[in-house]
Amino acid sequence: MKSLQKMGGIAALYEAAAYIVGMIGFLAVVDVSSVADPVQKVALMADNLDFLYILHLLVYVVWGIFMVVLALALYERLKAGSPAIAQTATIFGIFWGCVIIISGMIHNVGMQNVVDLYGKDPTQAGTVWLTIDSLLGGLAGSNEAIGGIWILLVSWTALRTGELSRVLNYLGVVIGVAGIIAIVPALAELFIYIFALGQIVWFIWLGIILLRSNPGKAEQKSVTGS
């Protein structure tokens, strides 16, 4: 169990680091989302294909793999005190990780295909990308809600069992609710920012706790006290 907790701590820190790298990469270095014309979007992707490919791997595919590890580590830690909620949270955590992995793979395969097509027919490449982007938009639209439910359930379970940090758990409740509210179109922009920025703090804090704490001693103390 100790090794899984350590792996979970490393995974949580990676999640936070990937968020920061993604924000810098997608907003400051190559901001494809700021380009309205689909043909120009494809042109920008063609000019930065290798960079975007690696960025999607790190921020989506690897992120999703580490999310599965973190979800399992938290389940191992929380299952004794509240098994039903911990199981439900774990399902959402693994599902969230899979959605992110799929999104990253669709991004990379889709980019490669439209960039190849761009050299032959730029207009058709832009049209194809609109279709791919619509699919990615659907996945992204569910992303915050799934993640919000996972963080909310984890935080609620940790509050019930007395695990982690009470302040961290309250922060997780706020972040989880923000992720769920983000599915409302009129409120999406504000709450997506709250959800994303809040996660960076939450993941770093969680990672430090998982790396420093010794759940085995806590369990032994609980048994001795009883």
Disulfide bonds with the S-S distance in Angstrom:
none
